[in-house]
Amino acid sequence: MSTEKVLEALAGAGKPLKAGEIAEASGLDKKEVEKAMKELKASGQIVSPKRCYWEPQK
């Protein structure tokens, strides 16, 4: 599932990423990444330490 790929990309980066960077790292389409991020945000699995950047919830 794309949410798992997004989480893997964020965890592997070791730093907060923007949606476009997550798309590149995961190999997913940016629209698919944005949809997955919406689900992850709603479930509290990712957080934004600064505007437009995301990282896994610790």
N, C-alpha and C positions, 0 to 999 in steps of 0.2 A: 504494500500500500504506500501511497505517496507520503503520508504523514511519517511513516517510519524512515523513509529516505531523507526527508527534511530533518528529522531529529538526528540521524546519523551524520548528515553533512554539518549540522551545527556542532555536534559533539566532537567531530573530527577536526573542526577548524580551530578550536581552542580560543576563539575570540568571537565577539558579536559580529553577525553578518547582515547585509541587506538582502532583500528578496532576490535581486538579480544575482548576487554572489551565491546564494543558496541554490538557485536554479543551475548555475554553472557547476557547482560542486556536486550536486545530486544527479545531474544529467536530465532533469525534468524540465518541462516547459514552464515558463514564468507564471502563466495563468494557473497551472496545476499546483505550483508551489504556493501561490497566494491563497488558493482554496484550502490546501492542507494547513497553512499557517492560521487561517481563520478557525479551523477546527482545533488546532493546538492551543491557540490563544483562549478559546472558549473553555477548554478543559484545564487550562492553567499549566500546560506542559512547557510553554515557552514564555519568556518575559522580555521586555524591551528596556535595556539599561540606559539607552538614549534614543532619541527620535530616529525612526526608520531602521534601527539595528535590533537584531534579535539573538537570543541565546537560550539554551535549555534552562528550565527551572532547576535550581540546585536543591 
